[in-house]
Amino acid sequence: MGAMTDMLIKLYDLPPGPAGAPSAGSPAGLVRKPIGPEHEAVVAWIQQAFGSRWASEARVALQNRPVSLYIAMQGTKLIGFACYDATARGYVGPIGVDEAARRSGTGAALLRAALADMRAAGYGYAIVGAVGAKEFFTRVAGASDIADSTPGLYAGMYRDGD
């Protein structure tokens, strides 16, 4: 795989789609922000499913006021998350969906909820850093590549064990 670049999303020109609600046929029963008693369990789930870097970013998003992290639930089971203003202000992500729930509209619902929140807070654009799933961000949010953005904000980042 080549170098991952950053992408830009115009929040004032988002493609049509349900904002903050799972698309038709999605197994996600609810996309919402977690309440206080759920924070540690959410971080633990992210740590186990996606690793320490994404768990660190989730902690930042949960400490923001207002909280800048959404979760997707299927009944009482956590199946995904998305955050913004975690890596840096104006950045959306990371976004993670349980493997069994992928390709169900859950990731799109989570991304749309985060982007709608960013737009409501006054952001005109969102940046997706070091994108690994370009097709997803292009399809769901009309994202476009940012030229010369590698390694961008991540240059010199401490990577324990890398």
Secondary structure, DSSP 8 states (H G I E B T S, - for coil): ------EEEEGGG--SS-SSS--TT-S--EEE---GGGHHHHHHHHHHHH-HHHHHHHHHHHHSSS--EEEEEETTEEEEEEEESSSSTTBEEEEEE-GGGTTTTHHHHHHHHHHHHHHHTT-SEEEE-S-S-HHHHHHHH--EE-TT-SSGGGTT---TT-
